[in-house]
């Protein structure tokens, strides 16, 4: 399979703050992402393609689908990279992405992204 490389430049903004872990104080983090209102999320049963039948068949589990405008997906990528690179001692640091629509047009969906500290 042929591949193509593309260099992408991005700037991630962090909010400065003091951390006092002994007092449970963690300030700072990532700047709120833009265009989350242009993201769309939906969950549906998983499917796998059956080569013999030439169609999709239900499989176990669920699939989470995320779509949106080019700029909203770029911002989502920035927040994921920013979260992975954020220097914090807070084991519960997380970011809320609000105002996300569902495929049915509902506007009450949120995505919560957790810092890697929680899982390391």
C-alpha positions in Angstrom: 0.0 0.0 0.0 1.4 3.4 -1.0 1.4 6.1 1.7 1.8 9.9 1.6 3.1 12.0 4.4 1.8 15.5 5.1 3.2 17.8 7.7 0.5 19.6 9.7 1.3 22.5 11.9 -0.8 23.2 15.0 -0.7 25.3 18.0 -2.1 24.1 21.3 -3.0 26.7 24.0 -2.7 25.8 27.6 -4.1 27.8 30.5 -1.4 28.4 33.1 -2.1 27.6 36.7 -0.7 26.4 40.0 -0.8 22.9 41.2 -0.9 22.1 44.9 -1.5 18.3 45.0 -1.2 18.1 48.8 -4.2 20.5 49.0 -6.0 19.0 46.1 -5.7 22.1 44.0 -5.1 21.8 40.3 -5.5 24.9 38.2 -4.8 25.3 34.5 -5.2 23.0 31.6 -6.4 23.2 28.0 -8.1 26.1 26.4 -11.7 25.2 25.4 -11.8 23.8 21.9 -13.7 25.7 19.2 -16.5 24.4 17.0 -17.7 21.6 19.2 -21.2 22.5 18.2 -20.3 21.3 14.7 -19.4 17.8 15.9 -22.0 15.0 15.6 -21.9 11.7 17.6 -24.0 8.6 17.4 -23.7 5.0 18.8 -25.0 2.0 17.0 -24.5 -1.8 17.1 -21.3 -3.0 15.5 -21.2 -4.5 12.1 -18.5 -6.4 10.2 -18.3 -6.9 6.4 -18.9 -10.4 5.3 -16.9 -11.0 2.1 -18.8 -14.0 1.1 -22.2 -12.4 1.4 -20.9 -9.0 0.2 -22.8 -7.2 3.0 -22.5 -6.0 6.5 -23.6 -8.3 9.3 -24.2 -7.5 12.9 -21.4 -8.3 15.3 -21.0 -8.1 19.1 -20.5 -4.7 20.7 -21.1 -1.1 19.8 -19.5 1.4 17.5 -19.1 5.1 18.4 -19.2 7.3 15.3 -17.9 10.9 15.3 -18.3 13.3 12.4 -18.4 17.0 11.8 -17.0 19.8 9.8 -13.3 19.9 8.8 -12.6 22.6 11.4 -14.4 20.8 14.2 -12.5 17.5 13.6 -9.3 19.5 13.5 -10.1 21.0 16.9 -11.0 17.6 18.2 -7.6 16.4 17.1 -5.9 19.3 18.8 -7.6 18.7 22.1 -6.7 15.0 22.0 -3.0 15.8 21.3 -3.1 18.6 23.8 -4.5 16.3 26.5 -1.9 13.7 25.8 0.9 16.2 26.2 -0.5 18.2 29.2 1.8 18.1 32.2 -0.3 17.7 35.3 -0.2 15.7 38.5 -4.0 15.6 38.6 -5.0 12.0 38.2 -8.6 13.0 37.5 -8.0 15.8 34.9 -10.6 15.7 32.2 -12.1 18.0 29.5 -15.7 18.4 28.7 -16.8 18.8 25.1 -20.2 20.4 25.2 -22.8 21.4 22.7 -22.4 18.3 20.6 -25.3 17.1 18.5 -26.5 13.6 18.0 -27.3 12.2 14.5 -31.0 12.6 15.5 -30.4 16.4 15.9 -30.5 16.5 19.7 -28.1 19.0 21.2 -27.5 17.6 24.6 -24.6 15.3 24.1 -21.3 15.7 25.9 -18.0 13.9 25.4 -15.6 13.7 28.4 -12.0 13.2 27.6 -9.7 11.9 30.5 -6.0 12.6 30.9 -3.7 9.6 30.5 -2.7 9.9 34.3 -6.0 8.2 35.1 -5.0 5.1 33.3 -1.2 4.9 33.9 
